[in-house]
């Protein structure tokens, strides 16, 4: 199952940033250390205005000995559907003052 974690979102985001881990990964552990407050995607969301930051978690075992994983093609389709259902990646309109 795909887990979508909203890390941070600006009031009116103009850009989505999605963190996707690799084999044997995790939506949070891959992007942090064991120290409290070390989840650096949160820093990105705080430091850069206009971002919506997301992290994706899913089963991605590197070996059948370590667990079950969906074939990569199926995982990609599943992930894309999850992102689309949340409106992630849709172009956002940014109005600019007329001269």
BELZILIN-V201638 format. One record per pair of residues at least 12 apart in sequence whose C-alpha atoms are under 6 Angstrom apart, sorted by the first residue. I is the first residue (numbers start at 1). J is the second residue. D is the distance in Angstrom with one decimal. If there is no record, write none. Layout:
# BELZILIN-V201638
I;J;D
I;J;D
This chain:
# BELZILIN-V201638
1;58;6.0
2;57;5.8
2;58;4.8
3;56;5.7
3;57;4.8
4;56;4.8
5;54;5.6
5;55;5.1
6;54;4.7
7;42;6.0
7;53;5.3
7;54;5.1
8;45;5.6
8;52;5.7
8;53;5.2
9;52;4.0
10;50;5.5
10;51;5.7
10;52;5.9
13;50;4.3
13;51;5.0
13;52;5.7
14;50;5.3
14;92;5.6
15;51;5.1
16;51;5.9
16;52;4.8
16;53;5.9
17;53;4.8
18;54;4.7
18;55;5.5
19;55;4.6
20;56;5.4
23;60;4.9
23;61;5.8
23;62;5.4
24;60;5.3
24;61;5.0
26;57;5.5
27;55;5.5
27;56;5.2
27;57;4.3
